[in-house]
Amino acid sequence: MADHISENEIAALTRRYEDTRSDVETIKHDVLSLKVEVASLRRDLDGFRTEVRERFDAQEAKFDAQGAKIDAFLTEQRSVNATLVDLLTGLVGRKAEEA
């Protein structure tokens, strides 16, 4: 009789072991799947960061170019303004002499 009880206990323990082993295998599979997804997300995020950095650098270059154009325009405008002041000063001096 003791052998029959022992055999039932061993059978029950074996089933529990197999069930647990199956659960562990399922968990391992799920963890592996998650690792693959995380790796994929990291690659996507790195690509996104690179794309954002490239776009930011391109915009920064455009702003720098616009700034250089504005600076050149202002320099030219100052030169034109100085020339106008010289011409107007000369004209004002002539009118004063004529009057």
TAJO-V800694 format. One record per residue. N is the residue number from 1. RES is the residue in one small letter. SS is DSSP state (@ for helix, = for strand, . for the rest). PHI is phi in radians with two decimals (* if undefined). Layout:
{{N:RES:SS:PHI} {N:RES:SS:PHI}}
//
This chain:
{{1:m:.:*} {2:a:@:-1.07} {3:d:@:-1.16} {4:h:@:-1.13} {5:i:@:-1.15} {6:s:@:-1.08} {7:e:@:-1.11} {8:n:@:-1.13} {9:e:@:-1.14} {10:i:@:-1.10} {11:a:@:-1.09} {12:a:@:-1.15} {13:l:@:-1.11} {14:t:@:-1.11} {15:r:@:-1.08} {16:r:@:-1.09} {17:y:@:-1.08} {18:e:@:-1.14} {19:d:@:-1.10} {20:t:@:-1.14} {21:r:@:-1.09} {22:s:@:-1.10} {23:d:@:-1.10} {24:v:@:-1.12} {25:e:@:-1.10} {26:t:@:-1.10} {27:i:@:-1.10} {28:k:@:-1.04} {29:h:@:-1.09} {30:d:@:-1.12} {31:v:@:-1.13} {32:l:@:-1.08} {33:s:@:-1.07} {34:l:@:-1.11} {35:k:@:-1.06} {36:v:@:-1.12} {37:e:@:-1.13} {38:v:@:-1.12} {39:a:@:-1.07} {40:s:@:-1.12} {41:l:@:-1.10} {42:r:@:-1.10} {43:r:@:-1.10} {44:d:@:-1.08} {45:l:@:-1.14} {46:d:@:-1.10} {47:g:@:-1.11} {48:f:@:-1.12} {49:r:@:-1.06} {50:t:@:-1.10} {51:e:@:-1.10} {52:v:@:-1.11} {53:r:@:-1.09} {54:e:@:-1.11} {55:r:@:-1.14} {56:f:@:-1.08} {57:d:@:-1.09} {58:a:@:-1.12} {59:q:@:-1.14} {60:e:@:-1.09} {61:a:@:-1.12} {62:k:@:-1.11} {63:f:@:-1.11} {64:d:@:-1.11} {65:a:@:-1.13} {66:q:@:-1.13} {67:g:@:-1.06} {68:a:@:-1.13} {69:k:@:-1.12} {70:i:@:-1.13} {71:d:@:-1.07} {72:a:@:-1.12} {73:f:@:-1.07} {74:l:@:-1.08} {75:t:@:-1.10} {76:e:@:-1.11} {77:q:@:-1.10} {78:r:@:-1.10} {79:s:@:-1.13} {80:v:@:-1.09} {81:n:@:-1.05} {82:a:@:-1.13} {83:t:@:-1.11} {84:l:@:-1.07} {85:v:@:-1.08} {86:d:@:-1.06} {87:l:@:-1.11} {88:l:@:-1.14} {89:t:@:-1.10} {90:g:@:-1.12} {91:l:@:-1.17} {92:v:@:-1.12} {93:g:@:-1.13} {94:r:@:-1.19} {95:k:@:-1.11} {96:a:@:-1.17} {97:e:@:-1.23} {98:e:@:-1.24} {99:a:.:-1.38}}
//
